[in-house]
């Protein structure tokens, strides 16, 4: 992780500060260094629970085969190889068709048959 990265508890405190003002959960990931232990991850979850966070995602650096951030080198090389081989991909773009509503309604809305009649 970089020099200016936020500590794990910094992420948790940041979410806890905002959570009382939201009705749902926050979509935020707590980033942990590669050498994080199981106990540190457990502590992050426990502190989040104690601070009232509804949901939390944890990512430990280099724990996946493919990192979330990449330089895109392989896709750029694949595109160059396709272009050199003369293969062209045909792109079909679909767009929504706008249909205008009529100026007047064909019928007036009526009361639902499941609503009890008014008693006056």
Beta strands, then each sheet from edge to edge (+ up, - down):
strand 1: 29-32
strand 2: 57-60
sheet 1: 1+ 2+
end
